[in-house]
Amino acid sequence: RSRRPTVRIVVVHCASLEAHAVFCSTIPARHASRSGLGLLIATLLTPPSAAQEAPVILRGTWTATAGPTAIYNGVWSARLESGTPNSAQGSWGVIDGSGHVVLQGTWSAQKRAKVWQGSWSAVVSGSGGRSSSSRKFAGTWQANVDANESGSLLEMLRRTLENSVSGTWQSGPLKGQWTVKASPPQRPDVFLELPAPL
């Protein structure tokens, strides 16, 4: 007796690597209809969904004032998802005159719809290269952007690759001004080792 022909189908989509991994299933050829194979091919050729898009990573420098005289300089990194463009999280560090990180932590920020205002929070996780008990701060921010100009927090931070963006911040009785500027990847001096975002 002749053996019934079979078709070996190698399928599987590995979303995390955006590539194809493999598993095998042996089925009789009479079940491998054209419509079934067409559905399989269509599935394999379907591009990853928007939720699977890689996050946007930005890094740069910042300057902020606190009160009438205090001025601080530092570095920052931000991670934003295209699906939630008005929410960001990242790491920050205060640097001294020699470029050493003397204070560091993590931050997050949200932008309100249709206005260039939002909320922020920050955690101080270490100072002088040593870990310390975490201290948390929170407040509000406002960017000096034309009120009639629409856009997201993601778009605003991307814009800082070309020009700096400034604004004001407040946390209880404390308040001041801030300026941020993103740096292109070829600027290794701003890629200081910072703690991972929350």
C-alpha atoms as an extended CHARMM CRD file, in Angstrom:
* protein
*
       198  EXT
         1         1  ARG       CA              0.0000000000        0.0000000000        0.0000000000  PROA      1               0.0000000000
         2         2  SER       CA              1.2510000000        3.4700000000       -0.8610000000  PROA      2               0.0000000000
         3         3  ARG       CA              1.7020000000        5.9090000000        2.0310000000  PROA      3               0.0000000000
         4         4  ARG       CA             -0.6190000000        8.8840000000        2.1810000000  PROA      4               0.0000000000
         5         5  PRO       CA              1.3490000000       12.0700000000        1.3570000000  PROA      5               0.0000000000
         6         6  THR       CA              1.7530000000       14.5910000000        4.0910000000  PROA      6               0.0000000000
         7         7  VAL       CA              2.6320000000       18.2490000000        4.2540000000  PROA      7               0.0000000000
         8         8  ARG       CA              4.9900000000       19.5890000000        6.9190000000  PROA      8               0.0000000000
         9         9  ILE       CA              4.0710000000       23.1260000000        7.8640000000  PROA      9               0.0000000000
        10        10  VAL       CA              6.6460000000       25.2750000000        9.6120000000  PROA      10              0.0000000000
        11        11  VAL       CA              5.0530000000       28.2360000000       11.2200000000  PROA      11              0.0000000000
        12        12  VAL       CA              5.2790000000       30.5030000000       14.2030000000  PROA      12              0.0000000000
        13        13  HSD       CA              5.7600000000       34.2130000000       14.6680000000  PROA      13              0.0000000000
        14        14  CYS       CA              8.0430000000       35.4750000000       17.4130000000  PROA      14              0.0000000000
        15        15  ALA       CA              6.7840000000       38.9990000000       18.1030000000  PROA      15              0.0000000000
        16        16  SER       CA              9.5370000000       39.8920000000       20.5690000000  PROA      16              0.0000000000
        17        17  LEU       CA             12.2380000000       39.4190000000       17.9330000000  PROA      17              0.0000000000
        18        18  GLU       CA             10.0430000000       40.5100000000       15.0290000000  PROA      18              0.0000000000
        19        19  ALA       CA             11.1830000000       37.3870000000       13.2370000000  PROA      19              0.0000000000
        20        20  HSD       CA              9.9730000000       33.8450000000       12.6430000000  PROA      20              0.0000000000
        21        21  ALA       CA             10.7210000000       30.9710000000       14.9700000000  PROA      21              0.0000000000
        22        22  VAL       CA              9.7800000000       27.3900000000       14.1030000000  PROA      22              0.0000000000
        23        23  PHE       CA              7.5180000000       24.5980000000       15.1350000000  PROA      23              0.0000000000
        24        24  CYS       CA              6.3590000000       21.6210000000       13.0300000000  PROA      24              0.0000000000
        25        25  SER       CA              2.9990000000       20.0130000000       12.5610000000  PROA      25              0.0000000000
        26        26  THR       CA              2.4490000000       17.0530000000       10.2570000000  PROA      26              0.0000000000
        27        27  ILE       CA             -1.0010000000       16.8620000000        8.7090000000  PROA      27              0.0000000000
        28        28  PRO       CA             -2.5180000000       14.8470000000        5.8330000000  PROA      28              0.0000000000
        29        29  ALA       CA             -2.2590000000       16.5960000000        2.4820000000  PROA      29              0.0000000000
        30        30  ARG       CA             -6.0260000000       16.4410000000        1.9710000000  PROA      30              0.0000000000
        31        31  HSD       CA             -6.4530000000       18.8330000000        4.9160000000  PROA      31              0.0000000000
        32        32  ALA       CA             -3.9440000000       21.3650000000        3.5980000000  PROA      32              0.0000000000
        33        33  SER       CA             -6.4510000000       23.2620000000        1.4660000000  PROA      33              0.0000000000
        34        34  ARG       CA             -5.5630000000       26.2540000000       -0.6050000000  PROA      34              0.0000000000
        35        35  SER       CA             -7.6730000000       28.5010000000        1.6000000000  PROA      35              0.0000000000
        36        36  GLY       CA             -5.8880000000       27.2060000000        4.7050000000  PROA      36              0.0000000000
        37        37  LEU       CA             -2.4360000000       27.7890000000        3.2070000000  PROA      37              0.0000000000
        38        38  GLY       CA             -3.5450000000       31.2100000000        2.0010000000  PROA      38              0.0000000000
        39        39  LEU       CA             -4.6170000000       32.1390000000        5.5280000000  PROA      39              0.0000000000
        40        40  LEU       CA             -1.3000000000       30.8780000000        6.8850000000  PROA      40              0.0000000000
        41        41  ILE       CA              0.7210000000       32.9430000000        4.3970000000  PROA      41              0.0000000000
        42        42  ALA       CA             -1.3830000000       36.0420000000        5.0670000000  PROA      42              0.0000000000
        43        43  THR       CA             -0.7920000000       35.6400000000        8.8050000000  PROA      43              0.0000000000
        44        44  LEU       CA              2.9640000000       35.3320000000        8.3680000000  PROA      44              0.0000000000
        45        45  LEU       CA              3.1210000000       38.3880000000        6.1180000000  PROA      45              0.0000000000
        46        46  THR       CA              1.0610000000       40.5970000000        8.4320000000  PROA      46              0.0000000000
        47        47  PRO       CA              3.3280000000       43.3400000000        9.8790000000  PROA      47              0.0000000000
        48        48  PRO       CA              3.6600000000       43.6850000000       13.6680000000  PROA      48              0.0000000000
        49        49  SER       CA              0.9370000000       45.7670000000       15.2760000000  PROA      49              0.0000000000
        50        50  ALA       CA              1.5240000000       49.2840000000       16.5170000000  PROA      50              0.0000000000
        51        51  ALA       CA              1.6700000000       47.9370000000       20.0690000000  PROA      51              0.0000000000
        52        52  GLN       CA              4.7840000000       45.9950000000       19.1080000000  PROA      52              0.0000000000
        53        53  GLU       CA              6.6820000000       49.0320000000       17.7920000000  PROA      53              0.0000000000
        54        54  ALA       CA              9.9930000000       49.7460000000       19.4440000000  PROA      54              0.0000000000
        55        55  PRO       CA              9.8940000000       52.5240000000       22.0860000000  PROA      55              0.0000000000
        56        56  VAL       CA             11.4420000000       55.9030000000       21.3730000000  PROA      56              0.0000000000
        57        57  ILE       CA             14.6210000000       56.4840000000       23.4100000000  PROA      57              0.0000000000
        58        58  LEU       CA             16.0270000000       59.9990000000       23.7830000000  PROA      58              0.0000000000
        59        59  ARG       CA             18.9670000000       61.3590000000       25.7800000000  PROA      59              0.0000000000
        60        60  GLY       CA             20.2600000000       64.8330000000       26.3810000000  PROA      60              0.0000000000
        61        61  THR       CA             21.1360000000       67.6060000000       28.7960000000  PROA      61              0.0000000000
        62        62  TRP       CA             19.0720000000       69.8620000000       31.0170000000  PROA      62              0.0000000000
        63        63  THR       CA             19.3790000000       73.0460000000       33.0630000000  PROA      63              0.0000000000
        64        64  ALA       CA             17.0270000000       74.0910000000       35.8460000000  PROA      64              0.0000000000
        65        65  THR       CA             16.7230000000       76.8640000000       38.3850000000  PROA      65              0.0000000000
        66        66  ALA       CA             15.2930000000       76.5580000000       41.8920000000  PROA      66              0.0000000000
        67        67  GLY       CA             14.4370000000       79.7540000000       43.6830000000  PROA      67              0.0000000000
        68        68  PRO       CA             16.1460000000       83.0420000000       42.8850000000  PROA      68              0.0000000000
        69        69  THR       CA             19.7710000000       81.8640000000       42.7310000000  PROA      69              0.0000000000
        70        70  ALA       CA             20.2420000000       78.0790000000       42.4920000000  PROA      70              0.0000000000
        71        71  ILE       CA             21.1320000000       76.6810000000       39.0520000000  PROA      71              0.0000000000
        72        72  TYR       CA             21.5900000000       72.9800000000       38.2740000000  PROA      72              0.0000000000
        73        73  ASN       CA             22.8450000000       71.1570000000       35.1980000000  PROA      73              0.0000000000
        74        74  GLY       CA             22.4920000000       67.5280000000       34.3020000000  PROA      74              0.0000000000
        75        75  VAL       CA             21.7240000000       64.7420000000       31.8650000000  PROA      75              0.0000000000
        76        76  TRP       CA             18.5170000000       62.8730000000       31.1350000000  PROA      76              0.0000000000
        77        77  SER       CA             17.1420000000       59.9200000000       29.2490000000  PROA      77              0.0000000000
        78        78  ALA       CA             13.5360000000       59.3150000000       28.2130000000  PROA      78              0.0000000000
        79        79  ARG       CA             11.5340000000       56.3370000000       27.0320000000  PROA      79              0.0000000000
        80        80  LEU       CA              8.2230000000       56.8800000000       25.2660000000  PROA      80              0.0000000000
        81        81  GLU       CA              5.7920000000       54.4980000000       23.6020000000  PROA      81              0.0000000000
        82        82  SER       CA              4.1170000000       55.5570000000       20.3650000000  PROA      82              0.0000000000
        83        83  GLY       CA              0.8250000000       54.2040000000       21.7160000000  PROA      83              0.0000000000
        84        84  THR       CA              0.9580000000       56.5750000000       24.7210000000  PROA      84              0.0000000000
        85        85  PRO       CA              2.7400000000       59.6770000000       23.3490000000  PROA      85              0.0000000000
        86        86  ASN       CA              1.7450000000       61.9190000000       26.2660000000  PROA      86              0.0000000000
        87        87  SER       CA              3.4630000000       59.7900000000       28.9040000000  PROA      87              0.0000000000
        88        88  ALA       CA              7.2050000000       59.3970000000       29.4500000000  PROA      88              0.0000000000
        89        89  GLN       CA              9.6020000000       57.9290000000       31.9500000000  PROA      89              0.0000000000
        90        90  GLY       CA             13.3490000000       57.9620000000       32.2290000000  PROA      90              0.0000000000
        91        91  SER       CA             16.4510000000       58.6630000000       34.2620000000  PROA      91              0.0000000000
        92        92  TRP       CA             18.1630000000       61.8820000000       35.2980000000  PROA      92              0.0000000000
        93        93  GLY       CA             21.4300000000       62.9640000000       36.8300000000  PROA      93              0.0000000000
        94        94  VAL       CA             22.8680000000       66.1710000000       38.2450000000  PROA      94              0.0000000000
        95        95  ILE       CA             26.4550000000       66.7930000000       37.1200000000  PROA      95              0.0000000000
        96        96  ASP       CA             29.1680000000       68.9370000000       38.6750000000  PROA      96              0.0000000000
        97        97  GLY       CA             31.6560000000       71.1970000000       36.9100000000  PROA      97              0.0000000000
        98        98  SER       CA             33.8370000000       68.2050000000       36.0380000000  PROA      98              0.0000000000
        99        99  GLY       CA             30.9990000000       66.3150000000       34.4010000000  PROA      99              0.0000000000
       100       100  HSD       CA             30.5840000000       63.7780000000       37.1990000000  PROA      100             0.0000000000
       101       101  VAL       CA             27.1260000000       62.6410000000       38.2940000000  PROA      101             0.0000000000
       102       102  VAL       CA             26.6190000000       63.7640000000       41.9000000000  PROA      102             0.0000000000
       103       103  LEU       CA             22.8900000000       63.0780000000       42.1990000000  PROA      103             0.0000000000
       104       104  GLN       CA             20.7020000000       60.7190000000       40.1930000000  PROA      104             0.0000000000
       105       105  GLY       CA             17.3210000000       59.0930000000       40.0160000000  PROA      105             0.0000000000
       106       106  THR       CA             14.3130000000       58.3550000000       37.8500000000  PROA      106             0.0000000000
       107       107  TRP       CA             11.4420000000       60.4940000000       36.5880000000  PROA      107             0.0000000000
       108       108  SER       CA              8.1110000000       60.2970000000       34.8320000000  PROA      108             0.0000000000
       109       109  ALA       CA              5.8900000000       62.9190000000       33.2480000000  PROA      109             0.0000000000
       110       110  GLN       CA              2.4520000000       63.2130000000       31.7230000000  PROA      110             0.0000000000
       111       111  LYS       CA              1.0310000000       65.8830000000       29.4190000000  PROA      111             0.0000000000
       112       112  ARG       CA             -2.5640000000       67.0500000000       29.5700000000  PROA      112             0.0000000000
       113       113  ALA       CA             -4.5460000000       66.9730000000       26.3430000000  PROA      113             0.0000000000
       114       114  LYS       CA             -4.5820000000       70.1460000000       24.2120000000  PROA      114             0.0000000000
       115       115  VAL       CA             -2.3710000000       72.1730000000       26.5780000000  PROA      115             0.0000000000
       116       116  TRP       CA              1.3850000000       72.2700000000       27.1650000000  PROA      116             0.0000000000
       117       117  GLN       CA              1.0430000000       71.4820000000       30.8500000000  PROA      117             0.0000000000
       118       118  GLY       CA              1.2810000000       68.3230000000       32.8890000000  PROA      118             0.0000000000
       119       119  SER       CA              2.5250000000       66.5710000000       35.9850000000  PROA      119             0.0000000000
       120       120  TRP       CA              5.8850000000       65.0860000000       36.9090000000  PROA      120             0.0000000000
       121       121  SER       CA              7.4260000000       62.9430000000       39.6040000000  PROA      121             0.0000000000
       122       122  ALA       CA             11.0340000000       62.1510000000       40.4290000000  PROA      122             0.0000000000
       123       123  VAL       CA             12.8670000000       59.7620000000       42.7080000000  PROA      123             0.0000000000
       124       124  VAL       CA             16.3500000000       60.4550000000       44.0940000000  PROA      124             0.0000000000
       125       125  SER       CA             18.0690000000       57.0740000000       44.2750000000  PROA      125             0.0000000000
       126       126  GLY       CA             21.6930000000       57.9850000000       44.9140000000  PROA      126             0.0000000000
       127       127  SER       CA             24.2680000000       60.7120000000       45.4210000000  PROA      127             0.0000000000
       128       128  GLY       CA             27.9880000000       60.8720000000       44.9900000000  PROA      128             0.0000000000
       129       129  GLY       CA             28.0300000000       57.5040000000       43.2690000000  PROA      129             0.0000000000
       130       130  ARG       CA             26.3930000000       55.7870000000       46.2650000000  PROA      130             0.0000000000
       131       131  SER       CA             22.8750000000       54.4770000000       46.7310000000  PROA      131             0.0000000000
       132       132  SER       CA             20.7480000000       56.1710000000       49.3270000000  PROA      132             0.0000000000
       133       133  SER       CA             17.2500000000       55.8640000000       50.7030000000  PROA      133             0.0000000000
       134       134  SER       CA             14.8270000000       56.9500000000       47.9900000000  PROA      134             0.0000000000
       135       135  ARG       CA             13.2950000000       60.3830000000       48.2040000000  PROA      135             0.0000000000
       136       136  LYS       CA             10.2850000000       61.2330000000       46.0700000000  PROA      136             0.0000000000
       137       137  PHE       CA              9.1490000000       64.5600000000       44.6670000000  PROA      137             0.0000000000
       138       138  ALA       CA              6.1920000000       65.5170000000       42.5000000000  PROA      138             0.0000000000
       139       139  GLY       CA              4.7750000000       68.6220000000       40.9150000000  PROA      139             0.0000000000
       140       140  THR       CA              3.5550000000       70.2760000000       37.7450000000  PROA      140             0.0000000000
       141       141  TRP       CA              5.2480000000       71.6080000000       34.6210000000  PROA      141             0.0000000000
       142       142  GLN       CA              4.4570000000       73.9520000000       31.7820000000  PROA      142             0.0000000000
       143       143  ALA       CA              6.3240000000       74.3490000000       28.4830000000  PROA      143             0.0000000000
       144       144  ASN       CA              6.9150000000       77.6420000000       26.6880000000  PROA      144             0.0000000000
       145       145  VAL       CA              5.1630000000       76.4970000000       23.4970000000  PROA      145             0.0000000000
       146       146  ASP       CA              2.5530000000       78.4160000000       21.5290000000  PROA      146             0.0000000000
       147       147  ALA       CA             -0.8110000000       77.6310000000       23.1160000000  PROA      147             0.0000000000
       148       148  ASN       CA             -2.3470000000       77.2010000000       19.6560000000  PROA      148             0.0000000000
       149       149  GLU       CA              0.2450000000       74.6110000000       18.6590000000  PROA      149             0.0000000000
       150       150  SER       CA             -0.9770000000       71.0410000000       19.0030000000  PROA      150             0.0000000000
       151       151  GLY       CA              1.2420000000       68.0600000000       19.6460000000  PROA      151             0.0000000000
       152       152  SER       CA              2.2250000000       65.3840000000       22.1250000000  PROA      152             0.0000000000
       153       153  LEU       CA              4.9080000000       65.0640000000       24.7600000000  PROA      153             0.0000000000
       154       154  LEU       CA              6.7080000000       62.6910000000       22.4070000000  PROA      154             0.0000000000
       155       155  GLU       CA              6.7060000000       65.2930000000       19.6380000000  PROA      155             0.0000000000
       156       156  MET       CA              7.9370000000       67.9960000000       22.0080000000  PROA      156             0.0000000000
       157       157  LEU       CA             10.8790000000       65.9050000000       23.1950000000  PROA      157             0.0000000000
       158       158  ARG       CA             11.7350000000       64.8850000000       19.6260000000  PROA      158             0.0000000000
       159       159  ARG       CA             11.7670000000       68.5790000000       18.7390000000  PROA      159             0.0000000000
       160       160  THR       CA             14.5870000000       69.1030000000       21.2310000000  PROA      160             0.0000000000
       161       161  LEU       CA             16.9320000000       67.2310000000       18.8630000000  PROA      161             0.0000000000
       162       162  GLU       CA             16.8870000000       70.4590000000       16.8130000000  PROA      162             0.0000000000
       163       163  ASN       CA             16.1890000000       73.1890000000       19.3550000000  PROA      163             0.0000000000
       164       164  SER       CA             15.9720000000       73.3540000000       23.1270000000  PROA      164             0.0000000000
       165       165  VAL       CA             12.5760000000       73.6310000000       24.8280000000  PROA      165             0.0000000000
       166       166  SER       CA             12.0940000000       75.5260000000       28.0750000000  PROA      166             0.0000000000
       167       167  GLY       CA              9.3730000000       76.0500000000       30.6290000000  PROA      167             0.0000000000
       168       168  THR       CA              8.5660000000       76.2970000000       34.3100000000  PROA      168             0.0000000000
       169       169  TRP       CA              8.1000000000       73.7730000000       37.1220000000  PROA      169             0.0000000000
       170       170  GLN       CA              6.5770000000       73.7970000000       40.5820000000  PROA      170             0.0000000000
       171       171  SER       CA              6.5140000000       71.4200000000       43.5430000000  PROA      171             0.0000000000
       172       172  GLY       CA              4.7000000000       72.8210000000       46.5510000000  PROA      172             0.0000000000
       173       173  PRO       CA              6.3440000000       76.1430000000       47.4820000000  PROA      173             0.0000000000
       174       174  LEU       CA              9.3540000000       75.3890000000       45.2590000000  PROA      174             0.0000000000
       175       175  LYS       CA              9.4140000000       76.5680000000       41.6630000000  PROA      175             0.0000000000
       176       176  GLY       CA             11.7910000000       77.4790000000       38.8990000000  PROA      176             0.0000000000
       177       177  GLN       CA             12.5640000000       77.2390000000       35.2220000000  PROA      177             0.0000000000
       178       178  TRP       CA             13.8880000000       74.3810000000       33.0710000000  PROA      178             0.0000000000
       179       179  THR       CA             15.4510000000       73.8530000000       29.6610000000  PROA      179             0.0000000000
       180       180  VAL       CA             16.0400000000       70.5140000000       27.9210000000  PROA      180             0.0000000000
       181       181  LYS       CA             17.9780000000       69.6390000000       24.7830000000  PROA      181             0.0000000000
       182       182  ALA       CA             18.2780000000       66.1830000000       23.2350000000  PROA      182             0.0000000000
       183       183  SER       CA             21.5890000000       65.0770000000       21.7820000000  PROA      183             0.0000000000
       184       184  PRO       CA             22.1750000000       62.9240000000       18.6990000000  PROA      184             0.0000000000
       185       185  PRO       CA             23.5520000000       59.3870000000       19.2380000000  PROA      185             0.0000000000
       186       186  GLN       CA             27.0960000000       60.4100000000       18.2900000000  PROA      186             0.0000000000
       187       187  ARG       CA             27.3780000000       62.4530000000       21.5130000000  PROA      187             0.0000000000
       188       188  PRO       CA             28.7300000000       59.8150000000       23.9300000000  PROA      188             0.0000000000
       189       189  ASP       CA             29.5090000000       62.3710000000       26.6070000000  PROA      189             0.0000000000
       190       190  VAL       CA             25.8340000000       62.6430000000       27.5760000000  PROA      190             0.0000000000
       191       191  PHE       CA             25.3450000000       58.8900000000       27.7580000000  PROA      191             0.0000000000
       192       192  LEU       CA             26.4010000000       58.6630000000       31.3730000000  PROA      192             0.0000000000
       193       193  GLU       CA             25.4190000000       55.5900000000       33.3410000000  PROA      193             0.0000000000
       194       194  LEU       CA             22.0620000000       56.3660000000       34.9180000000  PROA      194             0.0000000000
       195       195  PRO       CA             19.6400000000       54.1760000000       36.8590000000  PROA      195             0.0000000000
       196       196  ALA       CA             17.0170000000       52.2730000000       34.8780000000  PROA      196             0.0000000000
       197       197  PRO       CA             13.5830000000       53.9300000000       34.6210000000  PROA      197             0.0000000000
       198       198  LEU       CA             10.8610000000       52.8020000000       37.0130000000  PROA      198             0.0000000000
